[in-house]
Amino acid sequence: MYVFWGAAYMDALKPLYEKLVMDIKNEGYLQVDETTIKVLDDKKKDKTHLGYYWVYHAPISKLVMFNYSPTRASSAALPILQNFKGYLQTDGYAGYKAYGKKSDITPLGCWAHARREFERALDNDKQKAQHVLVEIQKLYAVERKAKEQNGRPEQIKELRLRESLPIINELGKWMFLQIKLTLPKSQIGKALAYSQTRWDNLSAYLLDGNLQIDNNLVENAIRPVALGRKNYLFAGSHDAAQRAAMAYTFFSNCKKHNVNPFEWLKYTLENIQSINHKNITDLYPHNYKQLAESKSL
């Protein structure tokens, strides 16, 4: 009975999800990441298929969207990224390279992922790894200053160009020299190569004060999936996995905008059938929050 009603709820919310998908496609800045989900395979008894949730986060509008795919191949992102234009921020997964090469996309790297590579290299070459980690700390110190100052995007860009750009330039020169003196298959060699081959992408956040230094915001959106994997273990089918993606989408947006998910769901299910389609975005969690707050005044 629970599964039936859960499916019925998600089917009722499908028009709202489809509208959110359209809005995500039109964002000019997206962060993307993916994570696994086990799905029962009806072709193999008692076996599960390893599927993927592709997660899209729009830092400016603060929208989050989950989409399910049976595969991790780069083609899985086509429904969203095929016609996307703007800034695209990802980790180092090779599946995103094809999108980053498009003329109307500016690829952004993730300093958090670069930092992890040097953290892994501490046991291999502590001196070099620590040097890079200290310089990365300086970049994040600038980001903390920008947050504290609560400046406009153009002010954040000016601050970064004044304080972060010199750090990046010097670190880039240092890496260029060190990589020639380092065994490429060593852990520190791999860390240096990871950053050097992505240097333009890692530096691109300096172009616009709206951009993030890393991909952590979309990674934060993914964390509830890890808890879900421990609780329900697998999805019953590919269709069920997509319905779960819809649920993650809506409840992640509720969490992001401090909206009570039960109250939002109740209100939305009561109103989605009667609302004019052109006003359907009024049911987005953050818009519902504004409506609820205005009614309480």
N, C-alpha and C positions, 0 to 999 in steps of 0.2 A: 504493500500500500504506500509506504514512504517513497519508494522508487517511482511509483506511478505519479504521485503528486509532485515530486521533485521535477520529473520530466515535464509535467503539465505546466508548472510554474515557469520553467525555462522557455518552453514553447511560447507562452504568453509574452515573455519579455524579449523574444527574438527581434521584433521590429526596433526596439530601443537599442539592442546590441548592434544590429545592422547599421543604424544611424551613427553609433559611436565609431564603428569601423570606418565609415565614410569620413567622419571628422578626423580620425587619426591619420588617414591617408593624406589629408589636406594640411597637416601640420608641416611647418617648415623646419622643425628640429625634432628628431626622434632618437631615443636610446633603445637599443634592442638587445635582448639576451634570450637564452633558451634553457629549458630544463626538462628532465625526463619524467615520464609517467608510464607505469605498466598498465597494459590493456589486455584483457582476455582475448585470446585468438580463437575464433570459432572454427578455424580450420585445423587446429591442433588441440586435442582434448587435454585439459589441465595445464595448458601452456599459456604464457603471456607474451605479448609483443611489446617491445620498447618503443613507445611513441614519445612525442615532444610537445611541450607547450612553448610556443614562441610568444614572447612578452614584449610589448611596445609601451614605452613611457614617453609622454610629451612634457618636458620640463616646464615649458612656458604656460600651457593651459592646464597642466597637472592632471591629464587624463591617462589612465592605464587601460591596456587592452590585452587580453590573453586570447590566443588562437591555437587550436590543436592541429597537429600534423602527424601522420604515421612515421614520418622520416625527418632526419636532421639535414638532409640535402639542402643546398642553397635554394633550390626551387620551391621549398616549403614557404619561403618568405615572399614569393612572387605576388600573392593576392594583395599584400600591403605595400611592398617596396617596388613593384614593377614600374609604377608611374610616379613614385615619390620624388620630390625635388626639395633640396635643402641640405641641412646638416644631419649626418647619420653617425651616431656614436655607438661603437661596439667594442667587444673584447678582441682578442687576436685570432678568433676562429676563422679559418680560411674561407668558409662558406659565404662570408660577407664581402669578400674581395671583389666579386663581379659587380656588386652594387656600388662599391666605393669608386670604381673606375668610370662610372657614368659621368658625363660632362656636367650634368645638372645636380650632382651630389657632391658635397664636401665631406669626406670621411674624417671622423674625429676618433682619436685614440683614448685610452683609459690609463691614467697615471697610477691608479690603484693596482691594475694588473702588472704594469711595469715594475712597481715597487715589490710585488710579491716575488717576481723573478729574482730580484737581488736579495730578498730575505732568504730565499732558498739557497743562494750562493754564499751565505755567510760562513758556512763550514768549509767551503772550498777556497775562498780568498776573502778573508774578513776585512782586510784593509781596503780593497777596491769596492767591495760590496757596501761597506759602511760609508765610504765617501759618497757614493751615489745616494744612499738612503738619507744621509744628512742633507744633501742638496734637494732631494724630493720633499723633505720636511720643510725646507724653506719655501718651496712653492705652495705647500698647504698652509703655511703661516700667512702668506699673502691672501689666500682664500678666506681664512678666518678673519683677517682684517677687513676684507671686502664685506663679509657678512655683518660684522660688528658696525661698520659704517653705514650699512643699509643704503648704499648708493644706487643711483640709476645705472642701467646697463652701460651707458657711455662713460660713466665715472669708473665703473669696474674695469672696463677695457683700458682706460687711461692708467689706472693703478697697476694693472697687470703688465702693460707695456713698460711702465717705469721700473717696476720691481721684479717681475717674473721673467721678462724677456732676457735681461742680462744673465740671470741664473741659467736659463735654458741654453743660451748661446755658449757660455763657458762650459757647461756640462756636455754639450754636444761636441765641442772641440776636444775635451778630455776623453770622451768615449771613442772618438775617431782615432786618437793616438793609441789608446789602450787595447782596442780590439785587434790591432796589428801585432801586439805583443802577447796575446792570450790564445791558449789552445781553444779552437772553436768548439770542441766537444766537451770541454769542461763546463761545470755549472755556471761559473762566472762568464765564460765565453758565450754560453747560450743566453744568459741574461743581457749581456751587452748587445748581442745580435738581435734579440727581441726588440730592444728599444731603438737601436740604430735603424733597423729596417722599417720602423714605424715612426721615425722621427718627425716627419712632416705632419702625420696624423696626431701625434702627441702634442705638437706645438700649435695645432689649429684652434684650440680653445681660446687663444689670444685674439682671434679675429672679431669676436663679438662678446660683449659683456653678459649676454643671456646664456652663454654656453657653460657647461660644467667641466671641471677638471677631470672627472672620472665618470664611470658608469654605475656608481654605487646606488643611485636612486632607483634604477630599474632592478638591480640586484635585491634591494630591499623589498620591492614588490613581489619578488619570486619567493621569498622566504616562507610564506604560509604554505606553499606547495610541499615543502619538505616535511612540515608537520602533517599535512594531509596524507602524504605517502605512508607515514607511520600509523595513521588511524584507519584509513580505508584500504591500504595496500595496493589496490588496482582499480581501474575502471572496467565496467562490465562489457563495454563495446567501444568502438570508435565514436559512435554517436553519443554515447554516455560521456566520453572524454571531452567532446566538444561542448556538451551541455555544462560539464564541470568548468570548462574554460570560460563560459559565459558567467557562471556563478562567481568564479575568481575575479572576473572583470568587474562586476558590479560591487562585490564586497571589498575589493581592493580600493575602488574609488570611494566607497563609504569610509573606509579606514583613513585614507589619505585626507579626506575633508572633514574628519571627525563627525560623521553622521551615524546615528544609531541604525544598524543594518536591518533590524526587525521592523522598526517604524518606517524606514524607507521602503522596504519590500511590501509591507501592508498597504501603504499609500499608493505605491506604483501599481500593484495588482488591481487595486480598486478603481484606478483612473485610466489605465493604459488603453482599455477598450473604447472609452468615450472621448479621449483627448483628440483634438485636431492634429493630424500628422505633422503639420508645419510647426506645431508647438511641442512636439514630442521631447525635445531636449529639455523642456521644463522638468522632466522626470529624471534627468541626470542627478546623481546624489548631491553634488554641490549646488545645483539650482534648487533642488528640493529643500536643502538646508536654508537657503536664502528665503524661500517661501515660508517655511516653518517659523523662521525667526521674525519675519514681517508680521505673521499672524499673532505672534506672542506679544507684540508691542502694544 
